[in-house]
């Protein structure tokens, strides 16, 4: 699994996913709306036009990437209930990728950061993996939370 979500993120196109037994799309959406609303109420949180909620945990002082920059990050991906589905920290290896080659939530959110900064991105499904989910790990229409540390830009 350690690379399956990463590959899905970088490729942006792995089909699949499912809801856990007993969880309907309506209930999942209600939980997603609740998670986004809670994130938006956090001190310093900003909500963008796309619905992304970004909270700068630490302001960076370095270069700010553009949507076409290649960035190097450490990250942790979670569901709103805190269950982790992926982490570069656990692999002890940051990842590097072109910012325009990942989900819209990352393109938009990481472009708002500066090197040395850290942010929490709460992503509605519409700018994450949407109705397709990802690799059987991320269900369709899932709101996702990412803790991202921007290490470099080129």
Secondary structure, DSSP 8 states (H G I E B T S, - for coil): -TTHHHHHHHHS--------TT--HHHHHHHHHHHHHHHHTSTT-EE-TTS-EEEEEE---S-B--TT-EEEEEEEEEETTS-EEEEHHHHT--EEEEGGGS-HHHHHHHTT-BTT-EEEEEE-GGGTTGGG-BTTTB-TT--EEEEEEEEEE-
